[in-house]
Amino acid sequence: MATEILMPALSPTMEEGTLAKWLVKEGDTVKSGDILAEIETDKATMEFEAVDEGTIGRLMVAEGTQGVKVNTPIATLLEDGESADAAPAAAREPAAQPGKGEASRDETGEAPDRAPAAARSAVEAVSTPEPDEAPDWPEGTTVKPMTVREALREAMAEEMERDETVFLMGEEVGEYQGAYKISQGLLDRFGPRRVVDTPISEMGFAGIGVGAAFGGLRPIVEFMTFNFAMQAIDHIINSAAKTLYMSGGQMGAPMVFRGPNGAAARVGAQHSQDYAAWYAAIPGLKVVMPYTAADAKGLLKTAIRDPNPVIFLENEILYGRSFDVPQMEDFTIPFGKARVARKGRDVTIVSFGIGMAHALEAAEALAKDGIEAEVIDLRTLRPLDYATVLKSVQKTNRCVTVEEGFPVGSIGNHISAYLMEHAFDWLDAPVINCTGKDVPMPYAANLEKLALITAAEVVEAVRKVTYR
Amino acid sequence: MARKPSAPGDSPSDGGAQPNVSRDELLKLYRDMLLIRRFEEKAGQLYGMGLIGGFCHLYIGQEAVVVGLEAAAEEGDKRITSYRDHGHMLACGMEARGVMAELTGREGGYSRGKGGSMHMFSKERHFYGGHGIVGAQVPLGAGLAFADKYLGNGRVTFTYFGDGASNQGQVYETYNMAELWDLPVIFVIENNQYAMGTSMKRSTKSTTLYGRGEAFGIPGEQVDGMDVLAVKAAGEKAVAHCRAGKGPYILEMMTYRYRGHSMSDPAKYRTREEVQKMRDERDPIENVRSLLLTGSHATEDDLKAIDKDIKDIVNDSADFARQSPEPQPDELWTDIYADA
């Protein structure tokens, strides 16, 4: 039976082309791989090969013809012994549009309840109506002051005891005892199989970490700072965050990428960036940025157990600060649950990470002038606790966000957009985003201070939105 | 440490590397390579009809590499590769139907239509993708081997990449760590001579790629990648090295792709004659076919029966890939996160 040779799509975007030249004539015998014609697309002239063997019956489109639509029959191919008059295959294939299969015809029969699912935004997908106001630990639990550094170390040690597949890898994590001493003592306790010193190869060891997670382990990949993780960001995003989706749920990367993030002190532009908003933009990642030692411990334990890739953003300045940490057998904090660090009725200040230090300092100063600020520590940026923010803003009718990162495309921008959409009628003033300045971090002490967010700027923003 | 370099245009590799192979084995190699060839031809056809979209990178010409190495693998061994991945999936036993339906972006595909040609996986068959970023699969493959060594399960990972990826820095970061930690990983460089449109000559002054492993202490060799028996023999040697706990091994497979880099590549960077010469003189499938016939291991009729069988499998996969429905709209929102 004669088959039709159709005008091919020769690029992802081609809809029509010019049949520049025939390289066969009627009656020629062809086999798979022989060039039949030259076809001009918008980008190039392509050779069009036969995929079946047979004899060319009729050439149906003359050479030089422009605007030949994809899937138009351009020739017939005869099997052995057929004549050129043989009717082309009776049931001609319906001409499919490029990039659109036959199954798309079923779209008209789409169930109506599916449309909203497809149309919903990421924001709505994660919102919950009522905030979870349960305390992080039961009342009466003994607490002990502990530095953020000790809290992080305890979290890792406890999880390594609990699960044999958890291991730590990174630069100087073992014999050097950690560049910032987070992993101090872990090599002695767990040995070199589970505390792995790497060469200075961020892209390579991040990729090996992701591969190890594919292979059934639970890696903790430490970056000496997240500034160096830019060398590895392809593996964090393309390899770790997207694989579960691309594999249709078959496999993903259960692992933690952790290390100090943001400005330390006087280390200049290349060592002082806050990446919170970058990673929080990526579906498939979870993003944690704790402020207190209790949160550092409880959230890192949750991160290590989570079956998804988690970005855990620490802060060098906070490592040495002490906070109360509950003394419990197995203390964890769930993701997506903000902490109301201070109650108030006049304005909502939303922050996370070291921004909380400025937010709380500002709230203290404002209280002296009779302005009661409610301060919310988001703790996790993905998932983000929209419900707690929304409920607070519905009470205070004003909001200021505080973070160290750059202003464009910040977490504050995102929260402002969310409040515009969901709390427009409750707002008595525009939301103000307090952020780091829109400049690379300078080295000079006075300029660095100007580039960073300060409590004074938060106070000023609150005065603006409260008109006081 | 190293064998004499050979180009894919040279005569078949010296007899020393040729293993004894049974008639059944030879027939299986023929069949497995033919399945890839016919499957890829059909994929090209469906692409031309607009049923497959985006980028589509065909493996035609390189079939002996994966088929030969799979013959050297054991159940449980892992493999990972780039975006030119259809052949690897078929060779490790993934179903033609599921692969083709992923190419058409349908529910019946291995990733339920969410991955496409470049992003497919099968945990069951130990196939870890399907990666679209050139060179990224190299540390990922070493990471799989890291996990196997950590778990002490005796498995080996085949990590495939091309001559193009060989110029990515992360490959050498990985070589260093793989040798430092004695990871059971075989780095398979599929040297098909062209990184998209850039020939080896225009991208490097190195004459061999396996030789770059020497700087890290990794042994390796160049293999005639058009000769499936030479590939199998080299694969067995590399597997033995890895399983003995001696660390990684590099196999540089000298091969050739007949088609363009992707479907939209007019391939003007090489002559038609160069391609035709390779097809006429070095075709891996024709080589085995003539071995079968001249050695009287099979008759023309035996091979015709295999051809027909393969054609049926491929046609069935294409029918399935066209009839399988597109994913439901709410599939958009699944598999972003695993349940904690």
Chai-1 contact restraints between the chains, C-beta under 6 A:
chainA,res_idxA,chainB,res_idxB,connection_type,confidence,min_distance_angstrom,max_distance_angstrom,comment,restraint_id
A,P8,B,G48,contact,1.0,0.0,6.0,A-B,restraint_1
A,A9,B,G48,contact,1.0,0.0,6.0,A-B,restraint_2
A,A9,B,G50,contact,1.0,0.0,6.0,A-B,restraint_3
A,L10,B,S264,contact,1.0,0.0,6.0,A-B,restraint_4
A,S11,B,S264,contact,1.0,0.0,6.0,A-B,restraint_5
A,P12,B,G54,contact,1.0,0.0,6.0,A-B,restraint_6
A,A44,B,P266,contact,1.0,0.0,6.0,A-B,restraint_7
A,M46,B,P266,contact,1.0,0.0,6.0,A-B,restraint_8
A,V51,B,E41,contact,1.0,0.0,6.0,A-B,restraint_9
A,V51,B,Q45,contact,1.0,0.0,6.0,A-B,restraint_10
A,V70,B,G50,contact,1.0,0.0,6.0,A-B,restraint_11
A,A96,B,M49,contact,1.0,0.0,6.0,A-B,restraint_12
A,A96,B,G50,contact,1.0,0.0,6.0,A-B,restraint_13
A,A96,B,L51,contact,1.0,0.0,6.0,A-B,restraint_14
A,Q97,B,G50,contact,1.0,0.0,6.0,A-B,restraint_15
A,P98,B,G50,contact,1.0,0.0,6.0,A-B,restraint_16
A,G99,B,G53,contact,1.0,0.0,6.0,A-B,restraint_17
A,G101,B,L51,contact,1.0,0.0,6.0,A-B,restraint_18
A,G101,B,T104,contact,1.0,0.0,6.0,A-B,restraint_19
A,A103,B,P325,contact,1.0,0.0,6.0,A-B,restraint_20
A,A103,B,E326,contact,1.0,0.0,6.0,A-B,restraint_21
A,R114,B,P329,contact,1.0,0.0,6.0,A-B,restraint_22
A,R114,B,D330,contact,1.0,0.0,6.0,A-B,restraint_23
A,A117,B,D330,contact,1.0,0.0,6.0,A-B,restraint_24
A,A118,B,P329,contact,1.0,0.0,6.0,A-B,restraint_25
A,A118,B,L332,contact,1.0,0.0,6.0,A-B,restraint_26
A,S201,B,E173,contact,1.0,0.0,6.0,A-B,restraint_27
A,M203,B,Q170,contact,1.0,0.0,6.0,A-B,restraint_28
A,G204,B,P139,contact,1.0,0.0,6.0,A-B,restraint_29
A,G204,B,Q170,contact,1.0,0.0,6.0,A-B,restraint_30
A,G204,B,E173,contact,1.0,0.0,6.0,A-B,restraint_31
A,G204,B,T174,contact,1.0,0.0,6.0,A-B,restraint_32
A,G204,B,M177,contact,1.0,0.0,6.0,A-B,restraint_33
A,G207,B,P139,contact,1.0,0.0,6.0,A-B,restraint_34
A,G207,B,L140,contact,1.0,0.0,6.0,A-B,restraint_35
A,I208,B,P139,contact,1.0,0.0,6.0,A-B,restraint_36
A,I208,B,A142,contact,1.0,0.0,6.0,A-B,restraint_37
A,I208,B,G143,contact,1.0,0.0,6.0,A-B,restraint_38
A,I208,B,F146,contact,1.0,0.0,6.0,A-B,restraint_39
A,V210,B,L140,contact,1.0,0.0,6.0,A-B,restraint_40
A,V210,B,G143,contact,1.0,0.0,6.0,A-B,restraint_41
A,G211,B,L140,contact,1.0,0.0,6.0,A-B,restraint_42
A,G211,B,G143,contact,1.0,0.0,6.0,A-B,restraint_43
A,G211,B,L144,contact,1.0,0.0,6.0,A-B,restraint_44
A,A212,B,G143,contact,1.0,0.0,6.0,A-B,restraint_45
A,A212,B,F146,contact,1.0,0.0,6.0,A-B,restraint_46
A,A212,B,A147,contact,1.0,0.0,6.0,A-B,restraint_47
A,F214,B,Y128,contact,1.0,0.0,6.0,A-B,restraint_48
A,G215,B,L144,contact,1.0,0.0,6.0,A-B,restraint_49
A,G215,B,A147,contact,1.0,0.0,6.0,A-B,restraint_50
A,G216,B,A147,contact,1.0,0.0,6.0,A-B,restraint_51
A,L217,B,A147,contact,1.0,0.0,6.0,A-B,restraint_52
A,D234,B,I133,contact,1.0,0.0,6.0,A-B,restraint_53
A,N238,B,I133,contact,1.0,0.0,6.0,A-B,restraint_54
A,S239,B,A136,contact,1.0,0.0,6.0,A-B,restraint_55
A,L244,B,D335,contact,1.0,0.0,6.0,A-B,restraint_56
A,Y245,B,K114,contact,1.0,0.0,6.0,A-B,restraint_57
A,Y245,B,D335,contact,1.0,0.0,6.0,A-B,restraint_58
A,Y245,B,I336,contact,1.0,0.0,6.0,A-B,restraint_59
A,M246,B,S111,contact,1.0,0.0,6.0,A-B,restraint_60
A,M246,B,G115,contact,1.0,0.0,6.0,A-B,restraint_61
A,M246,B,H119,contact,1.0,0.0,6.0,A-B,restraint_62
A,S247,B,S111,contact,1.0,0.0,6.0,A-B,restraint_63
A,S247,B,F121,contact,1.0,0.0,6.0,A-B,restraint_64
A,G248,B,S111,contact,1.0,0.0,6.0,A-B,restraint_65
A,G248,B,R112,contact,1.0,0.0,6.0,A-B,restraint_66
A,G248,B,K114,contact,1.0,0.0,6.0,A-B,restraint_67
A,G249,B,D335,contact,1.0,0.0,6.0,A-B,restraint_68
A,Q250,B,F121,contact,1.0,0.0,6.0,A-B,restraint_69
A,Q250,B,K123,contact,1.0,0.0,6.0,A-B,restraint_70
A,M251,B,F121,contact,1.0,0.0,6.0,A-B,restraint_71
A,M251,B,K123,contact,1.0,0.0,6.0,A-B,restraint_72
A,G252,B,A338,contact,1.0,0.0,6.0,A-B,restraint_73
A,P283,B,I336,contact,1.0,0.0,6.0,A-B,restraint_74
A,G284,B,I336,contact,1.0,0.0,6.0,A-B,restraint_75
A,D306,B,A340,contact,1.0,0.0,6.0,A-B,restraint_76
A,P307,B,A338,contact,1.0,0.0,6.0,A-B,restraint_77
A,N308,B,Y337,contact,1.0,0.0,6.0,A-B,restraint_78
A,N308,B,A338,contact,1.0,0.0,6.0,A-B,restraint_79
